[in-house]
Amino acid sequence: MANDANIALDRIDRRILSELQKDGRLTITELAGRVGLSPSPCLRRVKLLEERGIISGYVAVVDQNRVGLEVNVFASVRLERQREEELERFNAAVATWPEVMECYLMTGTRDYLMRIVVGSLGEYERFIKEKMSRLTGVASIESSFALSRVKHTMVVPVPE
């Protein structure tokens, strides 16, 4: 059921999602107080949101700059062919590369758009030489470097 689109959410479910996206470390008691429930029904709702795949996990958000990963690169990749086996090979390789924060299969002139984080231009060069360029089927890689971050959020705007 986690892949079902447009699962019906009521006002309290939406408030729970909003509060947990702001602070995933809230206790059930704190969360219940913020959404106007007692702890037991609040816990049941959170568990149901998890079971339905609406809440897919909990993480600590790390500031990449403070851990020395100051370079954001957006790489557009074109494959030689877009057959299923080539796409699957590329997907499997990308899944093993920790530098790749996001990767999307795209429409248009490029097949993939990736966001890669590294500590320096030298590290990005090594990533390209040791990983991307060694992958069979990659026809071209076009890189753009972010100068500054204008907006970054992990909060999904849950529709009312």
Number of C-alpha atoms within 10 A of each C-alpha: 9 13 9 9 8 7 12 6 15 9 10 15 17 16 18 20 23 17 17 18 16 12 13 15 13 13 13 17 14 13 23 20 13 13 18 12 15 14 16 12 12 21 17 11 15 20 13 14 18 14 13 15 15 18 16 10 8 11 7 8 7 8 10 14 12 8 9 12 16 17 20 24 21 19 20 20 21 19 18 13 13 12 9 9 10 16 16 12 13 18 15 11 12 19 13 9 13 11 20 18 13 14 17 12 12 13 9 6 9 16 18 20 20 19 19 22 22 21 16 14 14 10 15 18 13 13 16 14 12 11 13 19 15 10 15 12 16 17 12 15 16 12 15 11 13 13 9 9 7 6 5 6 5 8 11 9 10 10 7 8
